[in-house]
Amino acid sequence: MKGVTMATSRSYRLLQIALVVFGAAMILLYPLAVVWPSGWAWHPGPPYTSNYFMMIVGLYVTLGVFLWIAARRPEANLSVIWFAVWSSVVHAGVMAVQSFGDDGHHMGHLWGDVAALLLGAAVMAGLVMASGLKKSAVYSR
């Protein structure tokens, strides 16, 4: 991390912490759905009764682990960080629209998984920008 100022160094460290925290939230999706089903699970009954939900758990646990790995050296893992940011925004957008369907049956998601995804995306994107790691590895040559 050459040429890092004190402010960006602090942002870099906060980014590392955010990656660990949001990675942990993704890894803990299943227990969150057990504790607060109306905020995290989109089906009635226990989380394991939905094949779809278990597939989502598998994807998010995997992404959570990769965010933990990215926390070690965010500058070397910008692609996975930006994937987490943009996939979270898209997923939250889709869920926000869907939460208004079915007579408001899924409104708890606006305060659960939708809010968590948008918060995570905003924090990670903001800290990447603040730390001076703006250029994604996808676009650099």
Residue pairs with C-beta under 8 A, 6 or more apart in sequence:
1 9
1 12
1 75
4 12
4 132
7 130
8 130
8 131
8 132
11 127
11 130
11 131
11 132
12 74
12 127
12 131
12 132
12 133
14 127
14 130
14 131
15 71
15 74
15 124
15 127
15 128
15 130
15 131
15 133
16 71
16 72
16 74
17 71
18 120
18 123
18 124
18 127
19 67
19 68
19 70
19 71
19 74
19 81
19 124
20 67
20 68
20 71
22 64
22 67
22 84
22 120
22 123
22 124
23 63
23 64
23 65
23 66
23 67
23 68
23 71
24 64
24 68
25 32
25 64
25 116
25 120
26 60
26 61
26 63
26 64
26 67
27 60
27 61
27 64
27 65
29 40
29 56
29 57
29 60
29 61
29 64
30 47
30 57
30 61
32 39
32 40
32 112
33 40
33 41
33 47
33 53
33 57
34 46
34 47
36 108
36 112
37 47
38 106
38 108
38 109
38 112
39 108
39 109
39 111
39 112
39 113
40 109
40 112
40 113
41 47
41 50
41 53
42 50
42 52
42 53
42 98
42 106
42 109
43 49
43 50
43 52
43 53
47 53
47 54
47 57
48 54
63 80
63 83
63 84
63 87
66 77
66 80
66 84
67 80
67 81
67 84
69 77
69 80
70 76
70 77
70 80
70 81
74 81
74 128
74 131
74 133
75 133
76 137
77 137
78 128
78 133
78 135
78 136
78 137
78 138
79 136
79 137
79 138
81 124
81 128
82 128
82 136
82 138
84 120
84 121
84 124
85 121
85 124
85 125
85 128
86 121
88 117
88 118
88 120
88 121
89 117
89 118
89 121
91 117
92 113
92 114
92 117
92 118
92 121
95 109
95 113
95 114
95 117
96 109
96 110
96 114
98 106
98 109
99 106
99 107
99 108
99 109
99 110
99 114
100 106
100 107
128 134
